[in-house]
Amino acid sequence: MKHSMRSSMIGAVVAVSAALAPLAVVPAASANKPIREVLPQEDTVITDQCAFPVHAHIDGVEIIRIFTDKAGDPVKQVVVFPGNTLTLTNLDTGKSITVGATGSFQARAGLDGSVTFKITGQGTLPNNPFTGEPGIWYLHGGRVVVTVDANDNVTSAELSGNLVDLCPRLAS
């Protein structure tokens, strides 16, 4: 499975769901040593979450571990972002904010074609998983757990901590 996570978890839910969902028929037990990659973060422009385009820049690396079953098929992905910061810039006004992005991200394929995502610590995600609202949603000091079925429908969502849309802070 090629790594599909960029910009501190922005877009991860859909990308990893698409990568893991076809593999959900495999057992969850890992039989092999995990694949480990350390990658630099790439800048990206987010055009579909705020009313304006946002440049996202991350200082730091991501460490990816992909766990496989006995056949070598991926069944779980764990990504950590040690010491990272995320700077978001409104490309219309130039206003920037910098937040911590030191959380972790996990994705686990279910036998029924579902994928469960867990984001802990500090990080961002697109679209509020509880309301469906677009935005650059920042998790600070908590945990979001979302399960999507084989058709990418959210079947459960759980939050502990604070989830705040950063778009209004960038707009002012």
C-alpha positions in Angstrom: 0.0 0.0 0.0 1.5 3.3 -1.0 1.3 6.0 1.6 -1.6 8.3 1.0 -1.6 10.6 4.0 -0.5 14.2 3.6 -0.9 17.4 5.5 -1.3 16.2 9.0 -4.3 13.9 8.3 -6.1 16.1 5.8 -7.8 13.8 3.4 -6.7 10.7 5.1 -10.1 9.2 5.8 -11.1 8.9 2.2 -7.6 8.0 0.9 -6.8 5.3 3.4 -10.4 4.0 3.3 -10.0 3.4 -0.4 -6.7 1.7 0.1 -7.7 -0.6 3.0 -11.3 -1.4 2.2 -10.6 -3.9 -0.6 -8.2 -5.7 1.8 -10.7 -6.0 4.6 -11.3 -9.7 4.0 -7.9 -10.5 5.5 -7.5 -11.4 9.2 -6.4 -8.5 11.4 -3.5 -10.4 12.9 -0.1 -9.2 11.7 2.3 -12.0 10.9 5.2 -9.9 9.5 7.4 -7.2 10.8 5.7 -3.8 9.9 6.9 -1.8 7.0 8.4 1.5 8.3 8.9 4.7 6.3 10.1 8.1 7.4 8.9 10.8 5.0 9.1 14.6 4.7 5.8 16.4 4.7 4.8 18.0 1.4 3.0 21.4 1.2 -0.5 21.3 -0.2 -3.2 23.7 -1.1 -6.7 23.0 0.3 -9.4 24.4 -1.9 -12.6 22.6 -0.8 -12.8 23.2 3.0 -12.9 26.9 3.6 -14.5 29.7 1.6 -10.9 30.5 0.3 -7.9 28.5 -0.7 -5.5 27.5 2.2 -1.8 26.7 1.9 -0.8 24.0 4.4 2.9 23.7 5.4 4.1 21.1 7.9 7.5 21.4 9.7 8.6 17.8 10.5 8.4 14.3 9.3 5.8 11.6 9.3 6.7 8.0 10.4 4.5 5.4 8.8 4.1 1.8 9.9 2.1 -0.6 7.8 1.2 -3.9 9.3 0.4 -6.8 7.0 -1.1 -10.3 7.2 0.7 -13.5 6.4 0.1 -13.0 2.7 1.7 -9.5 2.9 -1.6 -7.6 2.4 -1.9 -4.4 4.5 -4.4 -4.6 7.4 -3.4 -1.6 9.6 -1.6 1.7 9.2 -0.1 3.8 12.0 1.3 7.2 11.3 3.0 9.5 13.9 4.1 13.1 13.5 6.8 13.7 16.2 7.3 17.4 17.0 5.5 18.7 13.9 3.8 22.0 13.5 1.2 22.9 10.8 1.1 26.4 9.3 -2.1 27.3 7.5 -2.2 30.4 5.3 -5.3 32.0 3.7 -4.1 32.5 0.2 -6.6 35.4 -0.4 -5.5 37.5 2.6 -2.1 36.1 3.7 -3.3 35.5 7.2 -1.5 32.5 8.8 -1.9 30.5 12.0 0.4 27.8 13.3 -0.8 24.9 15.4 0.8 21.7 16.9 0.5 18.7 14.7 2.0 16.0 16.9 -0.9 13.5 17.0 -1.1 10.0 15.6 -3.3 8.5 13.0 -4.4 4.8 12.7 -6.5 3.0 10.1 -7.6 -0.6 10.5 -9.5 -2.6 7.9 -12.5 -4.7 9.2 -13.5 -8.0 7.9 -16.8 -6.5 6.7 -15.2 -4.0 4.4 -15.3 -1.2 7.0 -12.3 0.9 8.0 -11.9 2.4 11.5 -9.8 5.6 11.8 -8.4 6.9 15.1 -6.8 10.3 15.4 -5.3 11.2 18.7 -3.4 14.2 20.1 -3.1 17.3 17.9 -4.0 17.3 14.2 -6.4 18.2 11.5 -9.1 16.5 9.5 -11.4 17.6 6.7 -15.2 17.7 7.2 -16.6 17.4 10.7 -17.3 13.7 11.1 -20.2 14.5 13.4 -22.0 17.2 11.3 -20.6 16.7 7.8 -19.6 20.4 7.7 -16.6 21.3 5.6 -13.7 22.9 7.3 -10.2 22.3 8.5 -11.1 20.7 11.9 -8.4 20.8 14.5 -8.3 18.2 17.2 -6.4 19.4 20.3 -5.8 17.1 23.2 -8.3 14.4 22.4 -9.3 11.6 20.2 -11.6 11.1 17.2 -12.7 7.6 16.2 -14.6 7.2 12.9 -15.8 4.0 11.2 -16.8 4.0 7.6 -18.5 1.1 5.8 -17.4 -0.4 2.5 -19.3 2.4 0.7 -17.5 5.2 2.6 -20.6 6.0 4.8 -19.8 7.0 8.3 -21.4 4.4 10.6 -20.0 5.6 13.9 -18.1 8.6 15.2 -16.8 9.3 18.7 -15.0 12.4 20.1 -13.2 13.2 23.3 -11.4 16.5 23.5 -11.9 19.7 21.4 -12.6 19.8 17.7 -12.5 23.4 16.3 -12.9 24.6 12.7 -9.8 26.7 11.9 -11.4 28.4 8.8 -13.0 31.2 10.8 -9.6 32.0 12.4 -8.1 32.2 9.0 -10.9 34.4 7.6 -10.6 37.2 10.1 
